[in-house]
């Protein structure tokens, strides 16, 4: 029922996959104009936040920790649950969440 594929069949399939899947990956890198546009957008967002009287606390810093995370981090035996909760709340990676919680612990003492 199914015909056996020959070497050239695999070659053409691989070429098609590379062209369609690999070609779009090249567009995922920032061009210099994209980086400049991103800086302008961030500056505009900063102005909007300032105008509205809002403050953005980066979740990767101790200022970005929630009160629940801070309460857990205040107990040395609960440091790991504090890191887990911070990751759940913010979506940060393990390294960033750990660094933020440890910076909070170091800064409080």
C-alpha positions in Angstrom: 0.0 0.0 0.0 2.7 2.5 0.9 5.6 2.9 -1.5 9.1 2.9 -0.1 10.8 6.3 -0.2 14.1 6.6 -2.0 17.1 8.8 -1.1 16.0 11.7 -3.3 12.5 11.7 -1.7 14.1 12.2 1.7 16.3 14.9 0.2 13.4 16.9 -1.2 11.3 16.5 2.0 14.2 17.8 4.1 14.8 20.7 1.7 11.1 21.7 1.9 11.2 21.5 5.7 14.3 23.6 5.9 12.9 26.2 3.6 9.6 26.6 5.3 10.6 26.0 9.0 14.1 27.3 8.9 13.4 30.4 6.8 11.0 31.8 9.3 13.5 31.4 12.1 15.7 34.1 10.4 13.0 36.7 11.0 13.0 36.0 14.8 16.2 37.9 15.2 16.1 41.6 15.9 17.3 44.0 13.3 18.9 47.3 14.4 15.7 49.1 13.4 13.7 46.7 15.6 15.9 47.4 18.6 15.5 51.1 18.1 11.7 50.8 17.8 11.6 48.7 20.9 13.5 51.3 22.9 11.0 54.0 21.7 8.0 51.8 22.7 9.5 51.2 26.1 10.1 55.0 26.6 6.5 55.7 25.6 5.2 53.1 28.0 7.4 54.6 30.8 5.8 58.0 30.1 2.3 56.5 30.2 3.0 54.8 33.5 4.4 58.0 34.9 1.4 60.1 33.7 -1.0 57.6 35.3 0.9 57.6 38.5 1.7 54.0 38.3 4.9 52.3 39.2 6.3 49.2 37.5 8.2 46.9 39.7 10.3 44.4 37.8 9.5 40.9 39.1 13.1 40.0 38.8 14.0 42.4 41.5 13.2 42.4 45.2 10.7 45.2 44.7 8.7 43.0 42.4 7.9 40.4 45.1 4.3 40.0 46.3 3.5 40.2 50.0 2.8 36.5 50.1 6.3 35.7 48.7 7.9 38.2 51.1 6.1 36.5 54.0 7.4 33.1 52.9 10.9 34.5 52.4 11.0 36.0 55.9 11.1 32.4 57.3 14.5 30.9 56.3 12.9 27.4 56.2 10.4 28.5 53.6 12.8 30.0 51.0 12.1 27.3 48.4 8.3 27.6 48.6 8.8 31.4 48.3 10.8 30.9 45.0 8.1 28.5 43.7 5.3 30.9 44.5 7.2 33.8 42.9 7.7 31.7 39.7 4.0 30.8 39.6 2.9 34.4 40.0 5.3 35.9 37.5 6.3 33.2 35.1 10.0 33.9 35.7 12.6 31.2 35.3 14.2 29.5 38.3 17.4 31.6 38.2 15.6 34.9 38.1 13.1 34.0 40.8 15.8 32.6 43.1 18.0 35.7 42.6 15.0 38.0 43.4 14.1 36.1 46.6 17.7 35.9 47.7 18.2 39.6 47.1 15.1 40.4 49.2 16.4 38.2 52.0 19.9 39.8 51.8 18.5 43.3 51.7 16.2 42.8 54.7 18.9 41.9 57.1 
